[in-house]
Amino acid sequence: MFISFIIYTFFMSYTPGPNNLLALDGALRLGIRGTLKFLIGIGLGFLTLSLLCLTFSEFMTIYFTNFIFIIKLVGFVYLLYLAYSMFKHNHKDTNLYHTYRLRDGLYLQYMNPKTIVYVLTAIVTYVTTQDMTIFACLTYTVTIALIGVSGAVAWAFLGLCFKKILLKYNTAYKILMSLCLVILAMMMLLA
């Protein structure tokens, strides 16, 4: 069961989503140092969200549909705001820096339906349905957070690797990234 859990967690953490796209963009624009607080916020968000899901998993599964609908609406609006911010961003302008703060990485986890569904599914499927000790439950929970943030860090390094190309075609990049966020917002709302 642990191998299945690890595969699921890696797949969900490394596929494109708001965390990964924003980590890539942050590293592209500000470097790893400038995006570090944002990445730490993503990690803290994953950890606290995982702990909340572990603590309230029974309650959340009962009210899951209503809870997810509200999160989808909030996440939809937030992703559209991020897409607009990314599209309007001028490479020489540093006003987008506020998008890459620790608290923004943290808050993103609570408004990101992909993360919420992923974490809740992992906790309910692999942790609360098993007869585990509290230590084992916490180990799974911390593993979710570590693998989750590792996906964002990997995408941030991708931003650095392709920096020359992405900055050369900055307008196309901004349009593509904004479009990806809009598509993600629509998919989350309609899923």
Secondary structure, 3 states (H helix, E strand, C coil): CHHHHHHHHHHHHHCCCHHHHHHHHHHHHHHHHHHHHHHHHHHHHHHHHHHHHHHCHHHHHHCHHHHHHHHHHHHHHHHHHHHHHHHHCCCCCCHHHHHHCHHHHHHHHHHCHHHHHHHHHHHHHHHHCCCCCHHHHHHHHHHHHHHHHHHHHHHHHHHHHCHHHHHHCHHHHHHHHHHHHHHHHHHHHHC
